[in-house]
Structures are given as structure tokens and as C-alpha cells.
Amino acid sequence: MNNLIKTAFVAMLLISSAAHAQWKDLFNGADLKGWIKRNGNAEYRIENKTIIGVSRLNTPNTFLCTETLYADFVLEMDVKVDIGLNSGIQIRSISDPAVMNGRVHGYQVEIDPAPRAWSGGIYDEARNGWLYPMSANPQGRVAFRNGQWNRYHIEAIGPNIKTWINGIPCANVLDAQTARGLIALQVHQIKRPEQEGLTVQWKNIRIATDNLNEVVFKGEEAPEVSYLPNRLTENEIRKGWRLLWDGKTANGWQVANGSGFPAAGWVMEDGVLKVLGSKKDSVRKGGDIETVQVFSDFELELDFRLTKGANSGLKYFVVNDPKRKAGTGLGPEFQLLDDDVHPDAKAGVNGNRTTASLYDLITAENLSEGSKEKRINPPGKWNKLRIVSRNGHVEHWLNNLKMVEYNRHSQIFRNLVAKSKYSTYENFAQAYAGHILLQDHGDEVHFRSIKIREF
């Protein structure tokens, strides 16, 4: 072997060794050194180099937490869980005595053997709920194998968190709430006696924190979901997304059915577009606002935050009419409402005026899970709205869960309109293209991250 070949061979060995040496075992297989139990009283024991969590009645969620905090990393482990028990892997999470009495909260990678099969999704434990339910990536729902060991691969680099199970892409979320925190293994609380003693198991737990490019998965990834305020990711730009609101100015927006932006009633502060409460002060009312541009086939996203008791809405296919007064607009509406407080939630028919409903026409239901639970965050917290319109087919999504779908050109839709408050409006929602409108209903509501792509 000549010197050049020897040098190359040694270099290859060094590279291979460096890549391998990045991994550090988080569990030594013998004891729980480096870990601490928090919040609940479920049991954690060790058998055959495996951590076994055992469910227990009358105790809240229990977390086995690392003493060390981690920022950017790649984490791997094998997981097996009994059917009937939900669990998760906390990453970049927080346990601060000054916050919720030390309640562990933050990002959780789901372990879910239930029929909905959301393993690998990202849940924001005790904070903002589901950031990435597996309704955002149906193909990933087949990754987890019930009754068997499953290999989890989790990447947390910058604001980007990605997950794979058994090599299959599951989640891909961008969120900048927490850049550093603990890792924890969860035994979920149980409510039924027959769940007592169910187990979740973890083994071969290792982490890499340096030279992460050597250990990240390259190739196919799950569809991306971004929570970065008023920013587009590189992936979104490639796919044709653009911001409808720049986060600072009124560019691209005007008073509905008029011209110019309202002089009162709307403010732009700290990257948030606010409609001000005006029910007790008509001087503050600015009226509805709409996009200057009109849209036909599109996908729209935005974040909204309600105040207590608030009522608002987003309308689309809005056509201006000189017979109507400025500050108002007519079109199909994605309802935004504090369902628990506002009386409109009990008006209409069967709840068709609640949040995410096609207002006064179709009641929102959680079609992604086949339930009526919307998983909406309460007033004061952000929610994600999405509308997809293509060739007459329209979908309403709330926090990445499908709530409504319909064809606005169908006879079924026309029949619904005929029995609604819109029955006197000829060709309601039939325009080829229209404005997108944010409603001023007299209540304070916040908007941000308004973005769109056209088909």
C-alpha cells in the first residue's frame, strides 16, 4: 500500500470514527443516573437494559427527565407500547417551578398505538396542543408497528423539528418557541381501571450534539408545517407561497368595498394585525378590510388569536358591489368565534356558526379524526387557519385538522344557500374570483402570518 493510499485510508477511518463518536448514550442500561422523575407517580423500572414505564391510576402525566438540557441534536431510541396506553418523548421541554409549579411542558413526539395512528406527530404538551397532527402527513401513519419495537429518529436543529419512525418520515415542523430544554420519557395519565399496569418501553437511547450533518437523515422528508411568524421558509418560497401581509404595513389591503386603508379600527404592532374592539366606541370601528387583489384557486394560511367572547371571520370570493356600503363584504365565511362564550355559537342550525364552520351553512367537525372535538386553542392563544380552494372544491382546516369540505358549484351547496340567510343573494359564492376579507365585527382579534399560493 503506497503512502497516498495509506493516507486516504487513515482519513476515511478518522471520518468514520468521528461520525460514530458523535453519539452519546443517554441511558447506561443499568440505572437511571442522569434522569429525574417529575410531576407524577407512575413507575419507571429497568429490565434487560430497557426502561419500562408502568401506568398507574390517580396520578397525572409522569415524566422521566434528563438532568441535562439540549439545544440542537439528533436523538434516537427504540420504543414499544401496549395498546391502550398513550405516551410520548419530550424534547426541548421545560420544568420550571415558577411556571405551572414545574409542570413539564413543550414539544412532544407522539407515541400513539390507537387507531388514529398519530405516532411521530408533534404535540406541544401543556402549552399549544397539536403542532403537527398526522393529518398533515397521512402517509406517515403507517410507520409505527403496534406490538413491536419501533426506531425513532428525531432531529431538532434550529427551529426545525423532524421525525422518522422505522425510516419513514412522520413530522416536519418549524417553531421557534423553545430552542433548548430537557428530554423526557412520558407515562401518560390513565382514567380507566383496565389501563392500570400497561407499559411503554424505551431502549438504545442515544444522542448526537456535534457535527450533526453526519447523522441527519438525507432524502425524503414529511410535508412541512411552519409556525415562524410572518416569514416564509425556503420550501414555501419554492412552492409558490407569498406573504399577503408584510407584517408591518397596509400594503395590499384596503377597506372592503372601497379604497384606501381604514384610518381607525385596525392597528399593526409587533408583527400582529389587530382589529380593535369597537362595540362601546364606534369611533374606533374601521370596517372590514380586504385584499386589493382577487383570487380564484388558492391555498391560504394565517394565524389568528381571539380575545374572550370575540366574533370575527374570514370571507373569500368577495365581490365588491357599489350598492353596498364601504367596510362590508359578502362571501362564504370561515367563522372565527369564542364558541364557549359568544351567543352566536348557539344560533344558526346545529352549530353552523361556530369556529371553522362555513358560516350559517356547514357545521365544522373534526373530519380528520371523525369526531366533534375541534382541538381549538382558547382565547389568548394562536390558532392556524387554512383554506384550500381548487376547481370549486373548498376545504376549511383548523390547526391542521380538516373541518369542512364542500363544492361551491354543486346542487347540494345551492340547496344549503337557499335555506340560509344568503338565500336572497343571487349567485352567492359563485364568482370566478374574489377578494379575501378580514371582518371587523366589533371585537378585538389578532392576525399574523397571512400567506397564500395560487394554483
C-alpha positions in Angstrom: 0.0 0.0 0.0 1.6 3.3 -1.1 1.7 6.4 1.1 -1.1 8.1 -0.8 -3.4 5.2 -0.4 -2.4 4.8 3.3 -3.2 8.5 3.9 -6.6 8.2 2.2 -7.4 5.0 4.2 -6.5 6.6 7.5 -8.5 9.7 6.6 -11.5 7.5 5.9 -11.1 5.8 9.2 -10.9 9.1 11.0 -14.0 10.4 9.3 -15.9 7.2 10.1 -14.7 7.3 13.7 -15.6 10.9 14.2 -19.1 10.3 12.8 -19.5 7.3 15.1 -18.0 9.1 18.1 -20.7 11.8 18.0 -23.2 9.5 19.6 -23.6 9.5 23.3 -25.7 7.0 25.3 -28.4 8.8 27.4 -29.2 5.6 29.3 -26.4 3.3 30.5 -28.7 0.2 30.7 -28.2 -0.4 34.4 -29.6 2.6 36.3 -31.3 6.0 35.9 -28.2 8.1 36.5 -28.7 11.4 34.7 -32.5 11.2 34.9 -35.1 12.5 37.3 -38.8 11.7 37.7 -41.2 14.7 37.6 -44.9 15.6 38.1 -46.5 12.1 38.6 -46.1 8.8 40.4 -46.1 6.3 37.6 -43.4 3.7 37.9 -40.1 3.5 35.9 -38.1 0.4 36.3 -35.2 -1.2 34.4 -35.2 -4.7 32.9 -32.8 -6.1 30.3 -31.2 -2.7 29.6 -34.7 -1.3 28.9 -36.6 1.5 30.7 -40.1 0.3 31.4 -42.8 2.9 32.3 -45.8 1.5 34.1 -49.2 3.3 34.1 -50.9 4.0 37.4 -54.3 5.3 38.3 -54.9 8.6 40.1 -51.7 10.3 39.0 -51.1 13.0 36.4 -48.7 12.6 33.4 -45.3 11.4 34.7 -42.0 12.3 33.1 -38.6 10.8 33.4 -36.4 13.8 32.5 -32.8 14.3 31.7 -30.9 16.5 34.1 -29.0 18.0 31.1 -30.7 20.5 28.7 -30.1 20.1 25.0 -30.4 22.6 22.1 -29.5 21.2 18.6 -29.4 17.5 18.5 -30.3 14.2 16.8 -31.9 11.7 19.1 -32.6 8.0 18.5 -34.3 5.3 20.5 -36.3 2.1 20.3 -39.9 2.3 21.6 -42.6 -0.3 22.3 -46.0 0.4 23.9 -49.0 -1.6 25.0 -52.2 -0.9 23.1 -54.5 1.2 25.2 -51.7 3.5 26.6 -50.7 6.8 25.0 -47.1 8.1 25.5 -44.5 10.5 24.1 -40.9 11.7 24.0 -40.5 15.3 25.3 -37.8 17.3 23.6 -36.6 20.9 24.3 -39.1 20.9 27.2 -39.2 23.0 30.3 -39.8 22.2 34.0 -39.6 25.5 35.9 -41.0 25.8 39.5 -42.1 29.3 38.6 -44.2 28.1 35.7 -47.2 25.8 36.4 -45.5 24.5 39.5 -42.8 22.8 37.5 -45.2 21.1 35.1 -43.2 19.6 32.2 -44.3 21.4 29.0 -43.0 21.8 25.5 -42.5 19.7 22.3 -43.6 16.0 22.5 -43.0 13.4 19.8 -46.1 11.2 20.0 -46.3 7.5 20.7 -49.8 6.5 19.8 -51.0 2.9 19.2 -54.6 4.0 18.8 -56.5 3.6 15.5 -55.9 7.2 14.5 -52.1 6.3 14.3 -50.6 9.7 15.1 -47.2 8.3 16.3 -44.4 10.6 15.2 -46.6 13.7 15.3 -45.6 16.8 17.3 -47.7 17.8 20.3 -47.0 20.9 22.4 -47.5 19.4 25.8 -49.4 21.8 28.3 -48.8 24.7 26.0 -50.3 25.0 22.5 -51.6 21.5 21.7 -51.1 19.8 18.3 -48.5 21.5 16.1 -48.2 18.6 13.7 -51.0 16.0 13.9 -50.5 13.2 11.5 -53.5 14.5 9.4 -50.7 16.8 8.0 -48.9 13.6 6.7 -51.3 10.7 6.2 -48.6 8.6 4.6 -46.6 8.6 7.8 -49.4 7.0 9.8 -48.2 3.5 8.6 -44.8 3.9 10.2 -45.5 2.7 13.7 -45.9 -1.0 14.2 -48.1 -1.9 17.2 -46.8 -4.6 19.5 -43.2 -4.3 18.1 -40.1 -2.3 18.7 -40.1 0.9 16.7 -37.0 3.0 15.9 -37.5 6.7 16.5 -35.1 9.2 14.8 -35.7 12.9 15.9 -33.8 15.9 14.6 -34.0 19.3 16.3 -31.8 21.8 14.5 -32.6 25.5 14.8 -36.3 26.0 14.7 -36.8 22.8 12.6 -38.0 19.6 14.3 -38.3 16.4 12.1 -39.2 12.9 13.0 -39.0 9.5 11.4 -40.2 6.1 12.7 -38.6 3.0 11.2 -37.1 5.1 8.5 -40.5 6.6 7.4 -40.9 10.4 7.5 -43.5 11.5 10.0 -43.3 15.1 11.0 -41.6 18.3 9.8 -42.4 21.4 11.8 -40.7 24.8 12.2 -41.4 26.6 15.5 -39.2 29.0 17.4 -40.8 28.9 20.9 -38.1 26.9 22.6 -34.5 26.5 21.4 -33.2 24.5 24.4 -34.6 22.2 27.0 -34.8 18.8 28.6 -35.6 15.4 27.1 -38.2 13.2 28.9 -40.0 9.9 28.6 -43.7 10.1 29.4 -46.1 7.7 31.0 -49.5 9.3 30.3 -52.1 9.5 32.9 -54.9 6.9 32.7 -58.6 7.2 33.7 -59.9 3.6 33.5 -59.0 0.7 35.8 -58.3 -1.6 32.9 -55.4 0.6 31.8 -53.6 0.1 35.1 -50.3 -1.7 34.6 -50.0 -1.0 30.9 -46.4 -0.3 29.8 -44.3 1.8 27.5 -40.7 0.8 26.9 -37.5 2.6 25.7 -34.1 1.2 24.9 -30.9 2.1 22.9 -31.3 5.8 23.7 -28.6 7.9 22.2 -28.0 11.5 21.2 -25.6 13.4 19.0 -25.0 17.1 19.5 -22.0 17.9 17.3 -21.3 17.6 13.5 -24.9 16.8 13.0 -24.7 16.8 9.3 -23.0 13.4 9.6 -26.1 11.8 11.3 -29.1 13.6 9.9 -31.3 11.7 7.5 -31.0 12.8 3.9 -33.7 12.2 1.4 -37.4 12.1 1.7 -39.0 14.3 4.4 -42.5 14.8 5.7 -44.6 17.8 4.4 -43.6 21.0 6.2 -45.7 23.0 8.6 -44.3 26.4 9.7 -45.1 28.5 12.7 -42.5 31.1 12.1 -44.3 34.5 12.4 -44.6 36.5 9.2 -41.8 34.5 7.5 -41.6 32.2 4.5 -39.4 29.2 4.6 -37.2 28.3 1.6 -39.5 25.4 1.0 -42.6 27.6 0.9 -40.9 30.0 -1.5 -40.1 27.2 -3.8 -43.7 26.0 -3.7 -45.0 29.5 -4.7 -46.1 30.8 -1.3 -46.0 34.6 -0.7 -47.0 36.8 2.2 -50.3 38.6 1.9 -49.4 40.8 4.8 -45.8 42.0 5.2 -46.1 42.2 9.0 -45.6 46.0 9.1 -47.7 48.0 6.6 -51.1 48.1 4.9 -49.6 47.3 1.5 -52.0 45.1 -0.5 -55.0 45.8 1.8 -57.9 48.2 1.6 -61.2 48.9 3.2 -63.8 46.3 1.9 -65.9 47.5 -1.0 -63.9 50.8 -1.1 -60.4 52.2 -1.4 -57.7 53.1 1.0 -57.0 51.6 4.3 -59.2 52.5 7.3 -57.9 55.4 9.3 -59.2 53.8 12.5 -60.2 50.4 13.9 -57.1 48.5 12.7 -53.5 48.7 14.0 -50.2 46.9 13.2 -48.0 46.3 16.2 -45.1 43.9 16.8 -45.9 41.8 13.7 -49.6 41.5 14.6 -52.5 42.9 12.6 -55.3 43.8 15.1 -58.9 44.7 14.6 -59.8 46.8 17.7 -62.9 46.2 19.9 -65.4 48.9 19.0 -68.8 47.9 20.3 -68.6 50.6 23.0 -66.7 53.1 20.9 -68.0 53.5 17.3 -65.2 55.9 16.5 -62.7 53.0 16.7 -64.6 50.9 14.1 -62.8 50.7 10.8 -64.9 48.2 9.0 -63.9 45.0 7.2 -60.7 45.0 5.2 -59.9 43.0 2.0 -57.1 42.2 -0.3 -56.6 44.6 -3.2 -56.0 41.5 -5.4 -58.7 38.9 -6.2 -58.1 35.2 -6.1 -59.7 32.0 -7.6 -57.8 28.7 -7.0 -55.6 29.2 -3.9 -54.3 27.9 -0.6 -54.4 30.4 2.2 -52.9 30.2 5.7 -52.9 32.6 8.7 -52.6 32.6 12.4 -55.5 34.1 14.5 -55.8 34.8 18.2 -59.2 35.6 19.7 -59.9 37.7 22.7 -62.5 36.4 25.2 -66.0 36.5 23.7 -64.8 37.6 20.3 -66.5 37.3 16.9 -64.9 37.7 13.5 -64.5 35.8 10.3 -62.5 35.4 7.1 -64.5 35.7 3.9 -63.4 34.7 0.4 -64.7 35.1 -3.2 -65.9 38.5 -2.1 -67.1 40.7 -5.0 -67.4 44.4 -4.4 -70.8 46.0 -5.1 -71.4 49.8 -5.3 -74.8 49.2 -3.9 -73.3 48.1 -0.6 -71.6 50.5 1.9 -67.8 50.6 2.3 -66.4 48.4 5.1 -68.7 45.5 4.3 -68.4 42.5 2.0 -70.3 39.4 1.1 -68.9 35.9 0.5 -68.5 32.4 2.1 -67.1 32.8 5.6 -64.7 30.8 7.7 -66.2 31.7 11.1 -63.9 32.8 13.9 -65.7 32.8 17.3 -65.2 32.2 21.0 -67.5 29.2 20.9 -67.7 28.9 24.7 -68.8 32.5 25.4 -70.3 34.2 22.3 -74.1 33.6 21.9 -73.7 33.1 18.1 -72.3 29.7 18.8 -75.8 28.5 19.8 -77.5 30.4 16.9 -78.0 29.1 13.4 -78.5 25.3 12.8 -76.6 22.6 14.6 -73.7 24.8 15.4 -73.1 26.1 11.9 -71.9 29.4 13.3 -69.1 28.1 15.4 -65.4 28.4 14.6 -64.2 26.9 11.3 -67.7 26.4 10.1 -68.8 27.7 6.7 -70.9 30.3 8.4 -74.6 29.6 8.5 -74.2 26.8 6.0 -72.0 23.9 7.2 -71.0 23.0 10.7 -67.3 22.4 11.5 -66.4 18.9 12.6 -63.1 17.2 13.1 -63.1 15.2 9.9 -59.5 14.2 10.3 -60.3 12.2 13.5 -64.0 11.6 12.9 -65.1 13.5 16.0 -66.7 16.8 17.1 -63.6 17.8 19.1 -62.0 20.7 17.2 -58.8 20.9 19.3 -59.0 24.7 19.1 -56.8 26.7 21.4 -58.7 29.1 23.7 -58.7 32.9 23.6 -55.3 34.4 24.1 -53.5 31.6 22.2 -52.8 31.4 18.5 -54.6 29.0 16.1 -53.8 28.2 12.5 -56.4 28.6 9.8 -56.1 27.2 6.3 -58.5 27.4 3.3 -57.9 25.4 0.1 -60.0 26.3 -3.0 -59.5 24.4 -6.2 -61.9 24.0 -9.1 -64.9 24.7 -6.8 -63.8 22.3 -4.1 -63.2 24.1 -0.8 -61.8 22.9 2.4 -61.6 24.6 5.9 -58.7 23.5 8.1 -58.1 24.4 11.8 -54.8 23.6 13.4 -54.0 21.1 10.6 -57.3 19.3 11.1 -59.9 19.3 8.3 -63.2 20.8 9.5 -65.3 21.4 6.4 -65.3 20.5 2.7 -67.8 21.3 0.0 -68.2 22.1 -3.7 -69.4 25.6 -4.1 -70.8 24.9 -7.6 -72.8 21.8 -6.5 -76.5 21.5 -6.2 -76.1 20.5 -2.6 -74.4 23.8 -1.9 -77.1 25.7 -3.7 -79.7 23.9 -1.6 -77.9 25.0 1.6 -77.8 28.6 0.4 -81.5 28.5 -0.3 -82.2 27.7 3.3 -79.8 30.2 4.8 -79.6 33.9 5.4 -77.9 34.2 2.0 -81.0 33.0 0.1 -81.8 36.4 -1.3 -78.4 37.0 -2.8 -78.2 35.9 -6.4 -75.3 33.6 -7.3 -73.9 33.7 -3.8 -70.3 32.4 -3.8 -70.3 31.6 -7.5 -67.8 34.3 -8.7 -64.8 33.0 -10.6 -62.5 35.1 -8.4 -62.9 37.4 -5.4 -61.2 39.3 -2.6 -60.2 37.8 0.7 -61.7 39.7 3.6 -61.0 40.0 7.4 -64.0 41.0 9.3 -64.4 43.8 11.8 -67.3 42.6 14.0 -66.6 45.0 16.8 -64.4 42.6 18.8 -60.6 42.6 19.2 -59.0 39.8 17.1 -55.3 39.4 16.1 -53.9 38.1 12.8 -50.4 37.3 11.6 -48.5 35.1 9.1 -51.1 35.7 6.3 -49.8 33.9 3.3 -51.1 32.4 0.0 -50.2 30.4 -3.0 -52.2 30.2 -6.2 -52.8 27.1 -8.3 
